[in-house]
Amino acid sequence: MTRMGVTSVIFTPSALEALPRALRVPSLRILSVGGEKCSSAIVSTYGADYRILNQYGPAEATIMTT
C-alpha cells in the first residue's frame, strides 16, 4: 500500500484485526470497514491516524458497491 500510494482502503473488521497493529501507511487517509460490526478496539487503534468510515448496516451493500 505504501509503495502504491494508496489513500483509501476497505476491510472487514476481522481482516483488519488480522493485520499487524503497527499498520502505518503514510499516504492512507481513509479506512473503511464493513461486512460485520466494527469494534471500539479498531477505532481506538486506528482512529487517531485515519478517518474511519463504518459502512456496516442495512444499506451496506448499496454503499460498498456504489
C-alpha positions as CSV (number, residue, x, y, z in Angstrom):
1,M,0.0,0.0,0.0
2,T,2.8,2.4,0.8
3,R,4.6,1.7,-2.5
4,M,1.4,2.3,-4.5
5,G,0.4,5.5,-2.5
6,V,-2.9,4.1,-1.5
7,T,-5.2,6.7,0.1
8,S,-8.3,4.7,0.9
9,V,-9.0,1.1,1.7
10,I,-11.9,-1.1,2.7
11,F,-11.6,-4.0,5.1
12,T,-13.9,-6.2,7.1
13,P,-13.1,-5.6,10.8
14,S,-11.8,-9.2,11.2
15,A,-9.4,-8.8,8.3
16,L,-8.2,-5.5,9.7
17,E,-7.6,-7.1,13.1
18,A,-5.5,-9.8,11.5
19,L,-3.1,-7.2,10.2
20,P,-0.2,-6.1,12.4
21,R,-1.2,-3.4,14.9
22,A,1.7,-1.3,13.6
23,L,0.0,-0.8,10.3
24,R,1.1,2.7,9.2
25,V,0.7,3.8,5.6
26,P,1.8,7.4,5.1
27,S,-0.4,8.1,2.1
28,L,-3.5,6.4,3.7
29,R,-6.2,8.8,4.8
30,I,-9.5,6.8,4.8
31,L,-10.0,3.4,6.4
32,S,-13.5,2.0,5.6
33,V,-14.8,-1.0,7.5
34,G,-17.9,-3.1,6.6
35,G,-19.3,-6.6,6.4
36,E,-19.5,-7.0,10.2
37,K,-19.7,-5.0,13.3
38,C,-16.7,-2.7,13.9
39,S,-15.3,-2.9,17.4
40,S,-14.3,0.0,19.6
41,A,-10.8,-1.5,19.7
42,I,-10.4,-0.8,15.9
43,V,-11.5,2.8,16.5
44,S,-9.0,3.1,19.4
45,T,-6.2,1.6,17.4
46,Y,-6.6,3.4,14.1
47,G,-8.8,6.4,14.8
48,A,-6.0,8.9,15.6
49,D,-4.2,8.2,12.3
50,Y,-7.0,7.6,9.8
51,R,-10.6,8.8,9.1
52,I,-12.7,5.7,9.8
53,L,-15.9,5.1,7.9
54,N,-18.1,2.5,9.4
55,Q,-20.1,1.2,6.5
56,Y,-21.8,-1.6,8.3
57,G,-25.6,-1.7,8.4
58,P,-28.8,-2.2,6.4
59,A,-27.7,-0.2,3.4
60,E,-24.1,-1.7,3.5
61,A,-24.3,-3.4,0.1
62,T,-25.6,-0.3,-1.6
63,I,-22.9,1.9,0.0
64,M,-20.0,-0.5,-0.7
65,T,-20.9,-1.1,-4.3
66,T,-21.6,2.5,-5.1
